[in-house]
Amino acid sequence: MALAGLATTDGTQRYRARFPALAAATLGRTGLSVSQAGFGGYRIEGDDPDQRDAIVRSLRQGINLIDTSANYGDGGAETQIGAVIAELVGDGTLTREEIVVVSKGGYIQGQNYLLAQQREDEGRPFPEVVKLEDGLWHCLHPQFLADQLTRSLARLDLENLDVYLLHNPEYFLKRKGPLPTSVDRAEYERRLREAFRYLETQVASGRIGSYGLSSNSFPSPATSADFTSLERCLALAAEVQPDHHLLVVQLPANLYEQGFLVERSQSGNRTFLDVAREQDLGVLINRPLNAFFRNQLIRLADVPPGKAVDAADIEARIDEVTEAERQLLASDWYDATHRPKLSQWLVIGDLLRTNLPSISGREQWHDVVNHHVLPRVERALHLLSHQSHPALGAWQTRYDAAIRHVLQGLEQQFRHAAQARTQALRGAIAPHIPETYTHLSLSQQAVTLLRSLDGVDCVLVGMRAEPYVDDVLGGLSVPVIPNADQAWRGLALPA
């Protein structure tokens, strides 16, 4: 049976009282008391025990806001989060009234993509779908939102959801075609207004406590093609209902991406944060530790020490891999019918040699390894495991060693570069924060600077393992930085 109820002012204050040493804030006009860092569920899957343990630890140790979405883990994040909540409420660790659960709808991916295609085939498509590319559609129509809210509640095993957000509604403006015109803008606003109208009915019925938007384009310049204006969203909600329940907004922000604080994109030369403060909105910050800056991803966290590796050594290691691949492909050690596949997969040496100059940092390197290198190696070795030529065993031993050798060397190199950047970042931040904060980890400094700004209520941090939870809890144990606006204005970060 689904768990009934919503977070309440009394319930969340009761929870916060159990953790007086951890920083808390009131989530705008909702009146809910929340930890100033929340559990970000972006990379949570449905069956990872380490992730489950992280959710449990966060809720047991003082974090009482969890953010998820229908498309996180293709629904698996909601399932995992719901199971943990049911368990902890069931054993008396907490009550439903003490925790704030946020979810989102709008994306059509994964299971939703198959569902939308099936409905089209049956002649009953979701209306007003925005088709961006194969595997990625988007929709704000009330019919789709109704379907998605029902599915999210089922996965979460909840009867009620505290906050429901439209997820990146600006995808309407990102669709293929020319830049948005005034007609496009008018249609975008019409779709938002109708979505708000539907969400007001869900507040009235008690299925959700409040609603809002999570938009990557909130902090963009007003001239951006996909810009979403906070004040226009509020005006549209007021057209639907003067005492509307658009009470919570979410957007990306970090030390490098400061649009929410500096872009004068709202009327009267105001910023996003100015309007949010004036309207007493609950403000959730996402992506606080992953900054996109000058076409590169910068991780705002300390890294393990690495060491510089000579360029000639790296080249020699890549040559080892390349030679092993060429030897295998030129041999008769496998069924010749498999050559086309092996020729696609055994290209790691050439792949590394071609792409290394354009890899900007350790995070992008990990993406290349996890999504391009290792899958190709695994496919090739799996296929070869069904071959019986006696030379293959010795070849695979050499190839495994060559792959490990090059990956280890490159990991050391990227760690070394990341550590140098981390030290430069810490050096740039140090003059602008009190000396008592310099002992914090870089991630703790980054989150603390965000939550110290007036108007920022909760910073969502990805906590996929218990050490990440502990890092966040450590950062929440220090007070906000005095005169944080001044600290932000003084920051001059390394590129």
N, C-alpha and C positions, 0 to 999 in steps of 0.2 A: 504494500500500500504506500502510495507516494506521501512524502512528508509535507504536511500543511503548515502554513504560516509565513510571515514575513519578518524581516529584521525590524526591531522597534527601537525607539529612543532609549527606553528603560533597559531593554535587553542588551543593546550594544554598550551602554554605559556600565552595566553590570560586568560585562566581559572585560572592558578596559580597566575597571577597578581592580581586577585580578592581576594586572600587569602594570602597576603604576610607574615602573622605571622606563617603559617604552613610550616613545612619542606617539601621540594620537591627535586627531583633528575631527572637526564636525564636517560631514560631507554636505556642504552647502545647506540649502533650505530643506533637504531631506530630514535634517536633525539627527541623523545617525552618527554615532561616534565610531571612528574607524582608525586602525593603525595607519601611521603615515607611510608605510610601505605595504603594498598588497601583493598577493600571490598572482603572478602573471602566468596564465596557462597556455601561452602560445605554442610551446613545443611539448606539451603533455600528450602522451599516447594513452591507449586504453588498457595496456597490460604490462606496464613497466614497473616492477616492484620498487626500484629506487625512487622513481617519481612518486609513487604512492606514499612511500615513507616520508618524502619531502613535504607532501601535502599534510600528512598527519602531524609532522613536527611543527609546521608553521601554525596550524590551528591550535595545537596544544600549548605553544609557547608565546602566543600573543598577537598573531596576525589574523585579523578577522574580516578581511575583504579578499575575495577571490574573483578574478576576472577570467572569463573564458569566452568561447564563441562556437557556433555550430560547425565552423570549418576547421577548428583546431583539432589536429589528429583525426580529421574526417569524422568528427563526432566523438572520438575516443576520449578527448579531454573532458567533455561533459560527463561521460559515463564514469570515468575514473574519479572525478571530483564528487559526483553524486554519491558514489559508493562510500567514499571516505566520510562525507557528511553524515550519511545514514548510520555508519558505524559509530562515529563519535557522539552523535545524538543518542543513539541506542544505548551506549554504555555510560551515558551521563556526563561525558567530558564537557559537553556544551549543549546549548539549546538552539533551536532554529532561530529564535528571536535575537540571538547574540551575534550572528554572522551575516555579512552582506555578500550576496551572490549576484554577480553581473554577467550577463551573456549578451550575445549580439546575433544579428541576422542580416542577410543581404547577399552573401556569396553563393554562387551555384558552382560547386566543385565536388569531385569525388562522388559519394552516394547521391548528393543533391543533383549533380549533373546527370547521372543516370536516370534519376526520377524525372527531371525536367524533360529529358529526351523521350522517356516513355510516355509522358503525358502528351507531348507533341505528336508522337506516333498514333496515339489514341484519339487525337482530335480535340483535346481539352488542355491546351498549353497554359502555363502561367502567363497572365497578361504582362505586357510591358517589360519583357526580358531584354536586357542589354547583353548582346553577344560580342564579347571582346575577342576571344580566340577559342580554338578547340580546347575544351576542358575548363574554361573559365568564362562563366556568365555571371550576371548580377541582376538583382531585382529588388525594387522597393514597394511593389504593389501590395495592397492589403491582403489579397488572396494568398500571396506567397508568404508574407509575414505571419499570417494566421497559421499556415502550415508549419512554418519554421519554429514559431513559439511553442506550438504543441509538441513538436519533436524534441526541442531543447528541454522542455519540462519533463518529458518522458525519459530522456537520457539522464538528466540530473535527478530523476526520481523525486521531483518536487511538485507540489500543486501550485506554488506561487514563486515568482522571481522578483527579487528586490529592484533590479535595474535592468532594463532591456534597451540596447543601443542599436541604431542603424549603423551597419558596418561599412565604412568607407562609401557613403552614398555618392561621392563624386565620380564613381566609376561611370555613371551616366554621361559625364562630360569627357571621360577618357575613351569613349567608344571610338571605333574606327571612323575616319572621315575628317572633314575640315575642322578648324578651331571653332569652339562654341560661338554662336551668334546670340543676339538678344532674344531671339525666338527660343533657342536652346536653353538659355538661362530661365526664361519664363516657364518652359516645360519642366526643367529641373525643380523649380520652386513649386510648381503644381504637384509634382510627384512627392516632394517632401511634405507638403501640406496634407495630402491624402494619407500618407503614412502616419503623420502625427494624429490625424483624425481617428484612424484605426487604433493607435496606441492609447489614445484617451479612453476609448471604450474598454480597453483591457485594464486600465487603471480603475475605471468605474466598477468593473466586475470583480476586482481584487486579484486578478491573475498576476499583475505586475504592480510594484509600488510606485515606480516612476520610470521615465524613459529619457532618451537623449540620442546623441550621435557620437560615434568614434570616427574621426576623420583625419586622414593624413594631410589634408589640404587646409585645415584650420589655420596653421601657422604660415601658410604661403603668402607671398605678396598678392595684393588685390588684383594685380594684372595677370596673374597666372591663369592658364586656361582652365584648370580644374579647381580654382579657389572656391572654398565654401565659407561664406560669411556667417559668423556666429550671430551677429545682431539680426541679420535677415532670417535666420532659423528661428530665433526667438519671436520675431514679428509674425512669422507664419504660424507658429504655435499659438500666439495670442489671437490670430484670426480665427483659429479653430475653437479656442476656448480662452477667454481672458485670464482665468485662473488656471492656466495650463500646468501640466506636470512634466515639462521638459526641464529637468532639474540637474542632470548630470551630463558632462561632456568628457571626451577622452581624445588625446592627441599625442603625437610623438614629440619629445623634447629631450635635450641633453646638452652637455657643455658646448658642443659644436653647433647644434641645431637650435638656435635661439629665437626663431621666428615668433613664437608665442609671446615673447617678451619685448622684442624690438621692432617688429613689423607694424607700422601704423596703418593697418589694413581696414580698420573700422572707422565709421564716421567720427568727426570731431578729433581726428588725429590720434585716435585711441588704438591700443593693441588688443589682441585677443584676451590677454590676461586682465586688462583694464575692464573690459565688458563683463568678463566672467566674475570679477570681484564686485562690480556694481550690481549685478543681478544675483549675487550670492549663489552661484552655481557650484555644484560639486565638480571639482576638476581632478581627473585622473590622468597621470602622465605615463605613457608607454615608451618603450625603447630607450630607457635612460642610460644604458651602458653600451649601446650599439649605435655609433654615430656614422651617418653617411655624409662624407665631406669630400668634395672635389673628386667624385667618382671612385671613392674608396671607402671601405668599412674600417672604422677605428674602434677598437674594443677598449672601453674605459674601465679596465680592471687590471690588476697586477698579474703578471705571468711568471711561470717558473723560469729560472735562469737558463740561458742557452749559451752557445759559444759560436764565435765566428768560424766559418768554414771557408777555406780557400776556394776561389772560383774554379781553379784547375782541378781540385779534388772533386767538386760537384760534377764538373764535366766528365771526369773519368768514371764516376759512379753511374752517370746516365749512359755512358758508352757501354758499361758492363751490361746494363739492361737491354740496350739496343742490340748488341751483338748476340745475346742469348735469344732474343726474339727472332732475329734474322736466321740464326742457326736452326731453330725449330721449324720456321716456315719453309726453309730451303730443304728440309729433310724429308725422308719417306717414313717417318716414325708414326704417322697417324693416317687415318682414312682420308684420302684426297678429297672426298666430298665435303669434309669439314673445313677445307682451306678458306672458303669465302668468310666464314664466321671468324675463324682464327685470325685472318688478315685484318678484320675490323677490331678485334679485341687485343691482339698482341702488338700494340702500337704505343706502349707506355713510354718508351725511350723518346720517340718522336714527339709524343704529346707533351712531355715535360720540356723538351728542348724548345718547342715552339711557344709554349704558354708561360714559361717561367718569367720572361721579361715583363709580362703584363700583370703578374700577380702582385697586388699592392700590399699584402700583409698576411699575417698568420691566419686570420679568420677566412680570408679568401682561399688561402692554401688548404686549409682543412676542408673547405667546400670542394675544391678540386680533387683532393684525395678521396673523400667520402662518396662523391657523386660521379666521378669520372675514372679515377685510377683503380680503386679497389673493386668496384663492380666489374670492370673489364677483366682484371686479373682473376677474379673468382669465376667468371663465366668460362674463361679459357681453361683454367685448371679443372673445372668440373667436367668440361667436355673431354679433356685429355685423360681424366681418371677412368674413362671407359675404353681407353686404348691399351694395347698389351705389349707394345714394342719394348724390349729390354733396355733400350737406351733412355727411355722417358724418365725413369726414376732418378737417374743421375742428373739429367737435364733439369728436372723440376727442383732438385736440391740446390743446384747452382742458381736457377732463376729466382727461387724464394730468397736466397741469400742476397742476390743483387738488388731485388726490390726492397728488402729491408734496409740494405746499406744506403741506397739513395734516399729513401723516405726518412730514415733517421738523420742523415746529414742535412737534408732540407728542413726538417723540423728544428734541428739545432740552430740553423741559420735564421729561420723566421722567428724563433724565440728570442734570439740575440737582438734582432732588429726591433721586435716588439718591446723587449725590456728597455732598450734605449729610448724608445718613444714614451714608454710609461714613466721613466725617470724624468724626461723632459716635461711631461704633463704635470707631474707632481711638483716640479720646480716652478712651473708657470702658475700653479694654483696657490702655492705656499704663501706668497706675499699678500694674498687677498683674504686669507682666513686666519682666525686666531691660532697661535702656536699650539694650543691644546688640541687642535683638530688635525695636526699634521701627522700624528701617529696612526690615523685611520688608514685603512686600505684605500686604494684609488677608487674602487667601486663604492665604498662607504662615503668618501668625500663627494663623489658625483651625485649620489642619491641625497645626501644631506644638503648640498647646495640647492638642489631642486626643491626639497620639502621645506627649506627655510624661506622660500618666497611666499609672501602673503598672497593667498588665493589658490595655492597648490595644496590640495588636501591629501592626496595619496599617490605615491610613485609605485608603479607596477613593475616588479622585478621578476624575471624568469628564474625560478628556483627548482631546477630539475633534480637536485640531489641535496641531501641534508647539509653538506658544507656550505652551499649557497644560502640556505636558510639561516645558518648560524652567522654568516657574514652580514646578512641583512639585519638580523636581530642585534648584532654588535653595533651597527650603525644607528639603529633606533634608540640605543641607550644613551646617546648624547643629545643635548638640547639643540635647538635650531641655531644657526649662525646669525649673530646680530648683524643688522644692516646688510642683509643678503643682497638687496638690489645693488648696493654700492660694490659689493664683491663681484657680482656678475658684470657690471659695467667695466671693471678693471681688468677682466680676464683677457689675456692675449695668448692664445694657445698655439702650439707648434703645428704646422701643416703636416 
